[in-house]
């Protein structure tokens, strides 16, 4: 997590990872890795949520939106 934040302080990046070899990102809309396991004794497949796919998201866009909102608020306050 610290490395992801350090990277974001220098670049506008999305930081993620693949938690296990052989795992595919079957559903890009899903934010969490889903592990599938075959239990032979019971003859069933199980699945459980493992970890988030994204460690950090670009913050430059958020900062720009907040700056625009603040600027708009200050402009409207000055006009009043």
Secondary structure, 3 states (H helix, E strand, C coil): CHHHHHHHHHCCCCEECCCCCCCCCCCCCCCEEEEEEEECCCCEEEEEEEEECEEECCCHHHHHHHHHHHHHHHHHHHHC
